[in-house]
């Protein structure tokens, strides 16, 4: 793994790139056997039944509060609570998509599709397609859709190609990242609708359209029936904003700012998943992030239930130390700082080199 010092136009590239195969023996099978021998791949239905029950109770409580409050601006607190509750349901849908929840694949898919579409309002098929590609090739140029440019640029070359208002955003994208997440909830729903009503083949298209249509009919129907027009739009805006920030703040720390794999470079599975992922340590992180805080273990063992990830982390950490593979973990605040600095470094490629006073002085000479 190397940090390139070649330049991209006028800006020096500072993001670490993996441009050659790491000299590491692939010992993933040994690690997998150790984890399996400890029983860490066994399903934990009791855990997911408990979490689901708590979330249903929370959703019921929010609904009751919504009805009792009536025409009141305190409804925005209910909207914020719903943003958190829907994100937690999204975590469950994510875990079902990885076969972590139930014994069979089809049962997990049915549960995941129901949670994603009928509760959260997002296309399960769209998510599965995108997320599966990410897991197969995290932080790999041309293969990981999570580093494709979408307002925010994650690669210097993408930042350098930005134009117009996007270029203005890209220049300061690190500082603007979290404010932009206020729109991410709307963006996720829009992408789902674009997929479901697009021309490409979509598994379960009809079912998802029905589920999402029913979900929004009930959701919007209740909001516009019980609340005045202005308050109704404010309610929806707050719910989507909290949902977007919570989702983005949970997924962003996991890979942003970690090494990027150049196109065509062959990296063994163990090294690829560990070197491009970052764990988040801290009390309560598994609940707050839906198990995504153990991103390394999640990528190494995608079907491992959330309650086993902590024990697996100790095994993986020791294994990586023995194999001299860099295992990265930090706190949540520090991870956000890393993400902001990384995005700002990438954003430098969108700037005029003569914006810098020193460079401007050189040009005048």
PAKOLMAR-560928 format. One record per residue (C-alpha): x, y, z; residue in one letter. Coordinates in steps of 0.02 Angstrom, whole numbers, plus 50000, padded with zeros to 5 digits. Layout:
BEGIN
XYZA...
END
This chain:
BEGIN
500005000050000X500745016549950X500335034949962X500645041849787X501595057949769X501245060549584X500195075749543X498455076849470X498525093149372X499115106549493X498585097449651X499645084449740X498725068249770X498715063949955X497405050149964X498185033149991X498035021649841X498355002949835X499225001249667X500084984449690X499654967749768X500074967549955X501334954049999X500164945450121X499754927050123X497884924450115X497444916350281X495594920450274X495084902150276X496014899650441X495184914950515X493474909250454X493684892150533X494174900050699X492644911150697X491524896650650X492264885550787X491794899050914X489994898150855X489984916150797X489054912650635X487544905150722X485904914550708X485264924350859X483374925450831X483074930951011X484094946750981X483184951850822X481474947850894X481884959251041X482524973350931X481034971950814X479844972150963X480664987651035X480574996650868X478754992050841X478364998551016X479335014550978X478395016750814X476755013950905X477235026751037X477695039550905X476055036550815X475085038650977X476025054651016X475655061050841X473775058350865X473735065751040X474755081350999X473655086350853X473935103950784X475545108050877X477315112450826X477895099550953X477465087450812X479195091050745X479895081150892X478835066350833X479525069050658X481315068450723X480915052750823X480215044550666X481825048750574X482795038950705X481535024550710X481525022550520X483425022250519X483435008450649X482194998550542X483375001450394X484784993550496X483684978150522X483294977450335X485154978550301X485514964050418X484134953650340X484874956950168X486494949150231X485584933550295X485974938050476X484214937350546X483294921550491X483874903950447X483474903750260X483934915750121X482154917750052X481474921350227X482794934750254X482374942450085X480524942950125X480874951150294X482124963250220X480984968350077X479504970950194X480524981550316X481394991750180X479874995350073X478344995050186X479165003050338X480645013450277X480005017050100X481595012150006X481774999349866X482544983349932X483064977849757X483984994249725X484864992949893X485354974749866X486114978049695X487104993049753X487644985949920X488174968949850X489344977649727X490074987849869X490414972549977X491264963249834X492464977649797X492514990849935X493415007049887X493884999749718X493875012149575X492625007449441X491814993749546X491205001249710X489655012049679X489885020149850X491375030149785X490525035649624X490275054349615X488545060249671X488695078849713X490115073949832X491725067849749X492705054049834X494135053849707X495275068149654X494985064749469X493095066249493X493315082449590X494395089549450X493025085949322X491645094549421X490825109849345X489625123749390X488745123249557X489385105649591X491165112349574X490775126049699X490135112949821X491595101249789X492865114549837X492175114450015X491345097450016X492125091750179X491325105850276X489705104050177X489595085150193X488495084350348X487365098850293X487145089650126X486575074250222X485015084150268X484465080450089X485035062350087X483375055550150X482475063250001X483875057049886X483705038949946X481835038949912X482095047249742X483385034249690X482195020349742X480785027649637X481945030049489X482465011749500X480715004749520X480005014949376X481535013249265X481825001749118X483094990049199X482554973249268X482074974149453X481734958749558X480054959949647X479644976449560X477744974749574X477774969949758X478944984149802X477894997049710X476334990949802X477194991149972X477965008349947X476345015549877X475375009250028X476695015650146X476685033250075X474795033650058X474585029750243X476035040850297X475605056250195X473755053450218X473915054150407X475085069250405X474015079950289X472415074550376X472955078850553X474105093750522X473925110850436X474775111750267X476335121450323X476585110750477X476345094950373X477745099750254X478855104650402X478505087650481X479015078350323X480555089250303X481165086150480X480855067450469X481815066050304X483225077150367X483485066950526X483365050650428X484645056650300X485895063250427X485735047650535X485965035850387X487425045650317X488255047850486X488155029050514X488835023450345X490105037250307X491395033150444X491625015350381X492625017850221X492815036350181X494625041550200X495255023650194X496415017550055X495755016749877X496125001749765X496675006249589X495804998049441X496484980949394X497454978349555X497204960949629X497074960749818X496674945249919X494974945150007X495644947050184X496774961750145X495504970450034X494134970150165X495244974950313X496304988450231X494824997950160X493724997250316X493715006550482X492955001150648X492155013350770X492445009850954X491435016651099X490035012251218X488345009851135X489015010850958X488254994150906X486525000650950X486805017950877X487565011450714X486614995150697X488224984850706X489064995050569X490365000550697X491164983250671X491374986650486X492924975850466X492094960450539X490484964250444X491444964250280X492414948550323X490864939150382X489334947750305X488094934950374X488724936250554X487334942150673X487604958650760X487804951450938X489334941150884X490314955150802X491164961050963X491904943850999X492404941750818X493314958550824X494504952150958X494924936950850X495144947150691X496194960350778X497414947050841X497464938350673X497864954550582X499234958550706X500024941550675X499904943750486X500504961950492X498894968550412X498394986150465X496804985250571X496015002550589X494845008050727X494465024850806X493105034550896X491575041550808X492065059950827X493815056450761X493105046650615X492025061550567X493575072650574X494485060450459X493025060550336X492915079550332X494805081650306X494835068150172X493395075950074X494205093050086X495855085950020X494925078049874X494005094549847X495655103449819X495665095949644X494145106649600X495015122849644X495965134849534X497805132449581X498015151349580X496725153149720X498215149849832X499125166449871X500845158349856X500395150949687X499665167549632X501305175949675X502235163349567X501055167049421X501365185849436X503215182649419X
END
